[in-house]
Amino acid sequence: MGTDFNIKPVGGPVAAPVVRPQPEAVRAAVPTELPSPKAVTSQDPTAAARNDPQSGSGDPSHQIVIDRAAATIVYRLVDSSTGLVLQQYPDEARLRSRAYQRALDAAKLTHTPVQISQTA
């Protein structure tokens, strides 16, 4: 008789199927059957949707503007057909902030109170 004693499993492991109960809303739902004219069909996958502000517009033009209130140079990408600003650096909020800080610095140098509009 040998000194080694091994137990080897016979067959492979059995995977038990997981059965999840359906929620009450799914069990109580009314099946929908729409006639073919009212049925919704999927879109053509070859026509990809674009989230590009320049799609359908003309060639954009580059503009360089000097903002005197903020004392800085502004770079803009403008749609030449509609005149809309597509991109701008620095943005409007930063320009307003720079103009506000510049007005405060000027008021400190002249020691006079300055009227600053606080409306956006």
CORWOGI-V320112 format. One line per field, one symbol per residue. ss: DSSP state (a for helix, b for strand, c for the rest). phi: phi as a letter, one per 40 degrees, with the letter a starting at -180 (. if undefined). A space follows every 10 residues. Layout:
ss: ???
phi: ???
This chain:
ss: cccccccccc cccccccccc cccaaaaccc cccccccccc cccccccccc cccccccccb bbbbbbbccc cbbbbbbbbc ccccbbbbbc caaaaaaaaa aaaaaaaaaa cccccccccc
phi: .cccbbbbcb gccbccccbc cccccccccc cbbccdcccc bccccccccb bbcccgbccc bcbbbbcccc facbbbbbcc cbgcccaabc cccccccccc cccccccccc fbcbcbcbcc
